[in-house]
Structure formats: structure tokens, C-alpha cells
Amino acid sequence: QVQLVESGGGLVQPGGSLTLSCAASRNIASLNAMAWYRQVPGKGRDLVASITGDGSTIYEDSVKGRFTISRDNAKNTVYLQMNSLKPEDTAVYYCNGYYKGWGPRTDYWGQGTLVTVSK
């Protein structure tokens, strides 16, 4: 089991910045990848960014050039630096980590942190 705890959400004005953190209860290097998802009321949870153990990253198109995902294996923490925030970035952001060996994939989720972009 892996517990994930997000922090860093809050209210920010359009054009502002926030950094989300996700602290894991154990070594994240043992997981295949870490990611950030977001969800707005009435919609599904969408991938925002992911990072593998070797540092390869993927970003959702609308956040490319504005958001940066990174990881610190020594601290078992993943970050999401969000710049040039827009009102449409408002959502609950969830940290995710998954492991897939020979068996089925196992996903771990944090409790979510709310990001509100508004004047």
C-alpha cells in the first residue's frame, strides 16, 4: 500500500502560480509512474501530467508550456508547478501513482486538493 497526500492547493488569480506537492508513504521509485489528474464537478478525472521513473513526462495539451511535473525520489515527493493559471484550470487535483508488474495494474490515489483560479 502507498498513501499519497497532496498539498498546495488554494485560491489564485488568473495568471498566477501554484505548486502542488504529493508526499508518498514509501519509495516512489518502486512505482512505474506518478501523475497528476484533475476533476471538475460532473466530469471524469482527466490526466494532467505524468512522469516515469526515468523522468519521461507527458502533458495534457492545454497545460503544455504552463505546467511542469517533477519528482524527488529522495523525498518520495512529486510536484506540479503551475504557471499562467487560467479559470479553466479550476478543479480538484489528485495525485496518482501506479504499479504494474506481472499482475494487474494497481493505482494509488491521494485525497485531492482544490485549486481555484478566480478574480
URZI-V834998 format. One record per residue. N is the residue number from 1. RES is the residue in one small letter. PHI is phi in whole degrees, -180 to 180 (none if undefined). Layout:
N_RES_PHI ; N_RES_PHI
This chain:
1_q_none ; 2_v_-130 ; 3_q_-97 ; 4_l_-119 ; 5_v_-127 ; 6_e_-89 ; 7_s_-155 ; 8_g_106 ; 9_g_-71 ; 10_g_160 ; 11_l_-98 ; 12_v_-142 ; 13_q_-79 ; 14_p_-54 ; 15_g_90 ; 16_g_-82 ; 17_s_-132 ; 18_l_-146 ; 19_t_-122 ; 20_l_-93 ; 21_s_-123 ; 22_c_-134 ; 23_a_-98 ; 24_a_-102 ; 25_s_-81 ; 26_r_-147 ; 27_n_-59 ; 28_i_-72 ; 29_a_-65 ; 30_s_-81 ; 31_l_-96 ; 32_n_-68 ; 33_a_-162 ; 34_m_-121 ; 35_a_-154 ; 36_w_-119 ; 37_y_-119 ; 38_r_-141 ; 39_q_-145 ; 40_v_-110 ; 41_p_-55 ; 42_g_86 ; 43_k_-127 ; 44_g_-77 ; 45_r_-88 ; 46_d_-111 ; 47_l_-69 ; 48_v_-102 ; 49_a_-161 ; 50_s_-140 ; 51_i_-144 ; 52_t_-90 ; 53_g_-63 ; 54_d_-92 ; 55_g_93 ; 56_s_-69 ; 57_t_-123 ; 58_i_-134 ; 59_y_-129 ; 60_e_-67 ; 61_d_-56 ; 62_s_-71 ; 63_v_-110 ; 64_k_-59 ; 65_g_85 ; 66_r_-114 ; 67_f_-109 ; 68_t_-135 ; 69_i_-98 ; 70_s_-148 ; 71_r_-140 ; 72_d_-124 ; 73_n_-63 ; 74_a_-65 ; 75_k_-100 ; 76_n_52 ; 77_t_-134 ; 78_v_-118 ; 79_y_-123 ; 80_l_-134 ; 81_q_-86 ; 82_m_-118 ; 83_n_-117 ; 84_s_49 ; 85_l_-66 ; 86_k_-120 ; 87_p_-55 ; 88_e_-72 ; 89_d_-82 ; 90_t_-62 ; 91_a_-177 ; 92_v_-89 ; 93_y_-102 ; 94_y_-117 ; 95_c_-87 ; 96_n_-137 ; 97_g_-138 ; 98_y_-138 ; 99_y_-129 ; 100_k_-139 ; 101_g_-102 ; 102_w_-77 ; 103_g_-94 ; 104_p_-68 ; 105_r_-68 ; 106_t_-118 ; 107_d_-105 ; 108_y_-121 ; 109_w_-130 ; 110_g_-85 ; 111_q_-86 ; 112_g_96 ; 113_t_-138 ; 114_l_-84 ; 115_v_-116 ; 116_t_-120 ; 117_v_-110 ; 118_s_-160 ; 119_k_-77
